[in-house]
Amino acid sequence: MAIAEDPWLDSSEPALQGGAWRTVPLPDGGGIAEYLIKTEEHSVLLTRIFPF
């Protein structure tokens, strides 16, 4: 997924948890992915996928 290269994608939005938590739509309207940006570790943790 592109979030590993750029977790601040234009299509991403803040998640309900706030802070560094984000959501991004999956391609072709397949759902959304939720993830946490760990800036101190320079990594992204994919936490959930919500299929539609």
C-alpha positions in Angstrom: 0.0 0.0 0.0 1.1 3.5 -0.7 0.9 4.5 3.0 4.3 2.9 3.6 5.8 5.5 1.1 3.7 8.5 2.2 1.4 8.1 5.2 0.1 11.7 4.7 -1.6 10.8 1.4 -4.0 13.5 0.0 -6.9 11.0 0.2 -6.2 10.2 3.9 -8.2 11.7 6.7 -7.7 11.8 10.5 -9.2 8.8 12.2 -11.6 9.1 15.2 -8.7 8.5 17.6 -7.1 11.7 16.4 -3.4 12.4 16.6 -1.3 10.3 14.2 -4.2 7.9 13.5 -5.4 8.1 9.8 -7.8 6.4 7.5 -7.5 6.0 3.7 -10.0 4.7 1.2 -9.1 1.4 -0.5 -8.9 1.3 -4.3 -12.2 0.9 -6.3 -14.4 1.7 -3.3 -13.5 -1.5 -1.5 -13.5 0.0 2.0 -11.1 1.9 4.2 -7.9 1.2 6.0 -7.0 2.6 9.4 -3.4 3.1 10.4 -1.1 4.7 12.9 1.9 6.8 11.9 4.8 6.2 14.2 7.0 9.3 13.4 9.7 8.5 16.0 10.2 5.0 14.4 9.7 6.2 10.8 7.0 3.5 10.3 3.3 2.9 9.7 1.2 0.3 11.5 -1.8 -0.9 9.6 -4.4 -1.6 12.3 -7.7 -2.4 10.6 -9.3 -2.8 7.2 -13.0 -2.1 6.9 -14.3 -3.8 3.7 -17.5 -2.4 2.1 
